[in-house]
Amino acid sequence: MREPHQTRRDRREDILQASLHLFAEKGFHGTSMRDIAREAEITEGLIYHYFESKRDLFRAIIDELSFLPLLRTLPELAEQLDLRALLIVLARGFFDVLKQNTELARLLLQEVQVFPEEKEAFFADAVNASIQELAHILEGRMNERAQKQVDPQVSARIFFNALLAFFVEQEILGGKHMLPADEGSYIEHLVDMFVKRLGPGRSKPTGAQPLR
């Protein structure tokens, strides 16, 4: 008898959440499939019904619980919003994802000097996808002067780095207690600097293709 679809989805989500919790707590290499099964309260064999390997689990965490799902909506949003509104939506979504999933942030930051193969491969893909998608949109929104002076790839990287740096300062390093800053004000200032440099960026078709 086949499992109901809802049951399969719930079990898969339980496995992902258990894996994320343990990876953040013990590290990727310090976590075994047996540990994950115990945390999710299922048999180890059942994990392999949903995921081929621990690396497959890591890939699913990045693909489904990170910033990527929001990023996939950018081409559609870019058709509807001017550059300022688009960047504000993007920045707020970025912070929302990280704040709702602080374990994911710890997982991606805790081994930054070690960069195990799995993290390097999958996180680099996620970061690269983010930069490429935003760079494509920025390139299509720049005024003529900015097109001659600004590298959209560098601009996209600066934008995401500025968001990540603020989150790490406030949420990971304890800045919200020692150096509190208003998130909304930070976003407004960051976005206004970009819009002033690149141009007003009216809403228009960009030809962007949805991420797969």
C-alpha positions in Angstrom: 0.0 0.0 0.0 1.5 3.4 -1.0 1.8 6.2 1.5 -0.6 9.1 1.1 1.1 12.1 -0.6 0.7 14.3 2.5 2.4 11.6 4.7 5.3 11.4 2.2 5.7 15.1 2.1 5.6 15.4 5.9 8.2 12.7 6.4 10.5 14.3 3.8 10.2 17.6 5.6 10.9 16.0 8.9 14.1 14.4 7.5 15.2 17.8 6.0 14.6 19.6 9.3 16.4 16.9 11.3 19.3 17.0 9.0 19.6 20.8 9.0 19.5 20.8 12.9 22.2 18.2 13.2 24.4 19.6 10.4 24.3 23.0 12.1 25.0 21.4 15.5 27.6 18.7 14.7 28.8 19.7 11.2 28.1 17.8 8.0 30.9 15.2 8.5 30.1 14.8 12.2 26.5 13.7 11.4 25.6 10.2 10.4 22.5 8.9 8.6 21.8 7.0 11.8 21.9 10.3 13.8 19.4 11.8 11.3 17.1 8.8 11.6 17.1 9.0 15.3 16.4 12.8 15.3 13.5 12.4 12.8 12.2 9.3 14.7 12.3 7.1 11.7 14.3 4.1 10.5 17.6 4.8 8.8 16.4 2.8 5.7 13.4 5.1 5.3 15.7 8.0 4.7 17.1 6.4 1.6 13.5 6.1 0.3 13.6 9.9 0.0 17.3 10.8 -0.4 20.1 8.9 -2.1 22.8 10.0 0.3 23.9 12.6 2.9 25.1 14.8 0.0 21.7 14.6 -1.6 20.2 15.7 1.7 22.6 18.7 1.8 21.7 19.6 -1.7 17.9 19.5 -0.9 18.5 21.8 2.2 20.2 24.4 0.0 17.7 24.1 -2.8 14.5 24.2 -0.7 15.3 25.9 2.6 17.7 28.6 1.5 17.3 31.8 -0.4 16.9 30.0 -3.7 13.1 29.6 -3.8 12.7 33.4 -3.4 15.4 34.0 -6.0 13.4 31.9 -8.5 10.6 34.4 -8.3 12.8 37.3 -9.4 12.2 37.1 -13.2 8.4 37.4 -12.6 8.8 40.2 -10.0 11.2 42.1 -12.3 8.3 42.3 -14.9 6.1 44.1 -12.3 8.4 46.3 -10.2 10.8 49.1 -10.7 14.4 48.5 -9.5 13.9 50.1 -6.1 10.8 48.1 -5.2 12.5 44.9 -6.6 15.6 45.3 -4.5 13.6 46.1 -1.3 11.5 42.9 -1.8 14.7 41.0 -2.4 16.4 42.3 0.7 13.5 41.8 2.9 13.0 38.3 1.6 16.7 37.5 2.2 16.5 38.6 5.8 13.2 36.7 6.4 14.7 33.5 5.1 17.8 33.8 7.3 15.8 34.8 10.4 13.3 32.0 10.0 16.1 29.5 9.6 19.1 30.6 11.7 20.3 27.0 11.7 20.8 27.3 8.0 22.9 30.4 8.5 25.1 28.7 11.1 25.5 25.7 8.9 26.7 27.8 6.0 29.0 29.9 8.1 30.4 27.6 10.8 32.9 25.9 8.6 33.9 28.8 6.3 37.6 28.1 6.7 37.3 24.4 6.1 34.9 24.4 3.2 34.1 20.7 3.0 33.6 19.5 -0.6 29.8 19.3 -0.2 29.4 22.8 1.1 31.8 24.2 -1.4 29.9 22.6 -4.3 26.4 23.3 -3.3 26.7 26.6 -1.5 28.9 28.0 -4.3 26.2 27.0 -6.8 23.5 28.8 -4.7 25.7 32.0 -4.3 26.5 32.0 -8.0 22.9 31.6 -9.0 22.0 34.5 -6.9 24.7 36.8 -8.3 24.0 35.8 -11.9 20.2 36.3 -11.6 20.5 39.7 -9.9 23.3 40.8 -12.3 21.1 40.0 -15.3 18.3 42.2 -13.9 20.6 45.0 -12.9 22.2 45.0 -16.4 18.7 45.4 -18.0 17.8 48.3 -15.6 21.0 50.4 -15.8 20.9 53.9 -17.4 23.2 54.5 -20.2 25.9 56.2 -18.1 25.9 53.4 -15.5 26.2 50.8 -18.3 29.6 52.3 -19.2 30.9 52.5 -15.6 29.3 49.7 -13.6 29.9 46.0 -13.7 26.6 44.3 -12.9 28.3 41.2 -11.6 30.3 43.2 -9.1 27.2 45.2 -8.1 25.1 42.1 -7.5 27.9 40.6 -5.4 28.2 43.9 -3.3 24.4 43.9 -2.8 24.3 40.3 -1.4 27.5 40.8 0.6 26.0 43.9 2.3 22.9 42.0 3.3 24.9 39.0 4.6 27.3 41.2 6.5 24.4 43.0 8.3 22.7 39.7 9.2 25.9 38.2 10.5 26.7 41.4 12.5 23.2 41.6 14.0 22.2 37.9 14.5 25.4 35.9 14.7 27.9 38.2 16.3 25.4 39.7 18.8 25.3 43.2 17.2 21.6 43.6 17.8 22.4 43.9 21.6 25.7 45.8 21.4 25.3 47.8 18.1 21.5 47.6 17.4 20.5 48.9 13.9 17.1 49.1 12.3 16.8 46.6 9.5 14.3 48.6 7.5 16.5 51.7 7.6 19.5 49.6 6.5 17.6 48.2 3.5 16.3 51.6 2.5 19.7 53.2 2.6 21.4 50.3 0.7 18.7 50.2 -2.0 18.7 54.0 -2.4 22.5 53.9 -3.0 22.1 51.3 -5.7 19.3 53.0 -7.4 21.1 56.4 -7.4 24.1 54.8 -8.9 22.4 52.6 -11.5 19.4 54.7 -12.5 15.7 54.6 -11.7 15.3 51.2 -13.3 11.7 51.3 -14.5 9.8 48.1 -14.7 10.3 46.5 -18.1 10.8 43.0 -19.6 14.3 41.7 -18.9 14.2 38.4 -20.8 15.2 36.6 -17.7 14.6 32.9 -17.6 13.3 31.3 -14.4 15.9 29.4 -12.4 15.6 25.6 -12.6 
